[in-house]
Amino acid sequence: MAVTDFTPTYKQPHFLPSQLSSLSTRLYTTRSRALRPFPRRNNARVCCSVAPNQVQVPVAPSVGKKGECYGVFCLTYDLKAAEETKSWKSLINIAVSGAAGMISNHLLFKIQQWLSSSQLASGEVFGPDQPIALKLLGSERSFQALEGVAMELEDSLYPLLREVSIGIDPYDLFQDAEWALLIGAKPRGPGMERAGLLDINGQIFAEQGKALNAVASRNVKVIVVGNPCNTNALICMKNAPNIPAKNFHALTRLDENRAKCQLALKAGVFYDKVSNMTIWGNHSTTQVPDFLNARIMGLPVKDVIKDSKWLEKDFTEDVQKRGGVLIKKWGRSSGASTAVSIVDAIRSLVTPTREGDWFSTGVYTNGNPYGIAEDIVFSMPCRSKGDGDYELVKDVLIDDFLHERIKKSEAELLAEKRCVAHLTGEGNAYCDLPGDTMLPGEQ
Ligand SMILES: NC(=O)c1ccc[n+]([C@@H]2O[C@H](COP(=O)([O-])OP(=O)(O)OC[C@H]3O[C@@H](n4cnc5c(N)ncnc54)[C@H](O)[C@@H]3O)[C@@H](O)[C@H]2O)c1
């Protein structure tokens, strides 16, 4: 049958597929009151809703700003008969904020490539029958650029990407999200105090926390990237009381990757020989790259790099300030490596951590075994069974040097927390930030 025998059917906005476990002729309810068949796998064709031989040319719907499906992703797919009995996994809804920004511009394409390549390689991670929906949240100013992003996704023909919605309302875009990658934030403008940045971005994350609380999956995993990401993650979490606090992460994986690279360089080995790398604390220049517990070729770092002065000073500062140096060279901040580190962070949660190893992520401190103040989001060493959850690593060493550094980062985060009390429901804010530390990446 010729392709032109079929007319594409555009889905309504807010289409809410919940399961794709059996591709029979199931119907799904949408919030926009229509019943529609779920978009289905079809090698080349879209669903037949008009009489055969009636030729209609698909016309992309005009796109509003309320989280609507975009272009080719609005098509309703049909199955070839042979595929009707095939079993599929549930569609995964991935919400991405700041989707028209630089990091997202790398990330959105990396996620698809990662899914495709991992299925080719081993069928691991989400697997070969795992359809993906992307819900792209932008700001009013970036909406047109968001359409451009959606167009590029269309043109990339990713086989597992089944839905793309774009919009500017988190209550629409976070609907049923199982992953929320919160990247969008305002940059720190010239002359802006760190307290000002905390407030302006904190408001964004308070609103997005409320939206997640109202409409996302109850088990959504949230990775906060937008800076200051630890405190933004805390604000987001406090505004989403119905979602487990454990599900909120602040991205410190880029810092971990940077630290591994510096140790590898110094030791003269490839970076895959570096393991057990912890970044403790805040994603700021008070962060603590831990060379006490890290390993190179399975050995303690200090057995391989016998230069304590380098470890304590150069290594630590190089990692802390890597982002700023990169801006000076590149003229912009680290979009690509941040995107890679976001994929690394997701992968660490959905694949079992290698025996004896761990990864760093900023998580809620309640119940931590290291004596770190409770009720903040602090980067710590974690392991995962690959189920999206994690546990804190207990058997780590903490010496005086490490303890002192950890306390400095802790003090900074406690001060940031006081500074955003009005956004976490803890009364009046009081800002006494200990010095104006830079975020990695700021000049
Ligand atoms: N945690 C980390 O390791 C790490 C690393 C690098 C950058 N960052 C941070 O990530 C953030 C984004 O960086 P980028 O380079 O992509 O910036 P960018 O300026 O290129 O993109 C940010 C995008 O977010 C959008 N945005 C602003 N407010 C929004 C809102 N309320 N809702 C949705 N979207 C909104 C903007 O319109 C813009 O398109 C920054 O805060 C940056 O400091 C974090």
The ligand as an SDF file (V2000), in Angstrom:
LIG
                    3D

 44 48  0  0  0  0  0  0  0  0999 V2000
   25.6920   21.4780   37.5180 N   0  0  0  0  0  0  0  0  0  0  0  0
   26.5980   21.5750   36.5700 C   0  0  0  0  0  0  0  0  0  0  0  0
   27.5440   20.7880   36.4960 O   0  0  0  0  0  0  0  0  0  0  0  0
   26.5000   22.6650   35.5360 C   0  0  0  0  0  0  0  0  0  0  0  0
   27.4590   22.7370   34.5200 C   0  0  0  0  0  0  0  0  0  0  0  0
   27.3310   23.7450   33.5430 C   0  0  0  0  0  0  0  0  0  0  0  0
   26.2710   24.6490   33.6280 C   0  0  0  0  0  0  0  0  0  0  0  0
   25.3780   24.5530   34.6590 N   0  0  0  0  0  0  0  0  0  0  0  0
   24.2360   25.4660   34.7530 C   0  0  0  0  0  0  0  0  0  0  0  0
   23.2200   25.0120   33.8680 O   0  0  0  0  0  0  0  0  0  0  0  0
   22.3710   26.0990   33.5510 C   0  0  0  0  0  0  0  0  0  0  0  0
   22.0890   26.1330   32.0570 C   0  0  0  0  0  0  0  0  0  0  0  0
   23.2810   26.3060   31.3420 O   0  0  0  0  0  0  0  0  0  0  0  0
   23.2500   26.5460   29.7320 P   0  0  0  0  0  0  0  0  0  0  0  0
   24.6660   26.7110   29.3380 O   0  0  0  0  0  0  0  0  0  0  0  0
   22.4100   25.5420   29.0580 O   0  0  0  0  0  0  0  0  0  0  0  0
   22.5460   27.9600   29.7210 O   0  0  0  0  0  0  0  0  0  0  0  0
   21.7680   28.6720   28.4940 P   0  0  0  0  0  0  0  0  0  0  0  0
   21.6470   30.0990   28.9030 O   0  0  0  0  0  0  0  0  0  0  0  0
   22.3920   28.3180   27.1930 O   0  0  0  0  0  0  0  0  0  0  0  0
   20.3370   27.9950   28.5330 O   0  0  0  0  0  0  0  0  0  0  0  0
   19.4320   28.1780   29.5850 C   0  0  0  0  0  0  0  0  0  0  0  0
   18.0470   28.1010   28.9780 C   0  0  0  0  0  0  0  0  0  0  0  0
   17.1170   28.0750   30.0440 O   0  0  0  0  0  0  0  0  0  0  0  0
   16.0050   28.8610   29.6570 C   0  0  0  0  0  0  0  0  0  0  0  0
   15.2640   29.2440   30.8510 N   0  0  0  0  0  0  0  0  0  0  0  0
   15.4650   30.3100   31.6490 C   0  0  0  0  0  0  0  0  0  0  0  0
   14.5270   30.3140   32.6140 N   0  0  0  0  0  0  0  0  0  0  0  0
   13.7490   29.2440   32.4160 C   0  0  0  0  0  0  0  0  0  0  0  0
   12.6070   28.7230   33.0600 C   0  0  0  0  0  0  0  0  0  0  0  0
   12.0800   29.3350   34.1250 N   0  0  0  0  0  0  0  0  0  0  0  0
   12.0470   27.5930   32.5820 N   0  0  0  0  0  0  0  0  0  0  0  0
   12.5550   26.9790   31.5080 C   0  0  0  0  0  0  0  0  0  0  0  0
   13.6180   27.4320   30.8390 N   0  0  0  0  0  0  0  0  0  0  0  0
   14.2060   28.5550   31.2850 C   0  0  0  0  0  0  0  0  0  0  0  0
   16.6240   30.0190   28.9110 C   0  0  0  0  0  0  0  0  0  0  0  0
   15.6800   30.6470   28.0790 O   0  0  0  0  0  0  0  0  0  0  0  0
   17.7060   29.3110   28.1010 C   0  0  0  0  0  0  0  0  0  0  0  0
   17.2200   28.8540   26.8640 O   0  0  0  0  0  0  0  0  0  0  0  0
   23.0670   27.3490   34.0890 C   0  0  0  0  0  0  0  0  0  0  0  0
   22.4760   27.6830   35.3320 O   0  0  0  0  0  0  0  0  0  0  0  0
   24.4910   26.8750   34.3240 C   0  0  0  0  0  0  0  0  0  0  0  0
   25.1470   27.6420   35.3200 O   0  0  0  0  0  0  0  0  0  0  0  0
   25.4720   23.5730   35.5930 C   0  0  0  0  0  0  0  0  0  0  0  0
  1  2  1  0
  2  3  2  0
  2  4  1  0
  4  5  1  0
  4 44  2  0
  5  6  2  0
  6  7  1  0
  7  8  2  0
  8  9  1  0
  8 44  1  0
  9 10  1  0
  9 42  1  0
 10 11  1  0
 11 12  1  0
 11 40  1  0
 12 13  1  0
 13 14  1  0
 14 15  2  0
 14 16  1  0
 14 17  1  0
 17 18  1  0
 18 19  2  0
 18 20  1  0
 18 21  1  0
 21 22  1  0
 22 23  1  0
 23 24  1  0
 23 38  1  0
 24 25  1  0
 25 26  1  0
 25 36  1  0
 26 27  1  0
 26 35  1  0
 27 28  2  0
 28 29  1  0
 29 30  1  0
 29 35  2  0
 30 31  1  0
 30 32  2  0
 32 33  1  0
 33 34  2  0
 34 35  1  0
 36 37  1  0
 36 38  1  0
 38 39  1  0
 40 41  1  0
 40 42  1  0
 42 43  1  0
M  CHG  2   8   1  16  -1
M  END
$$$$
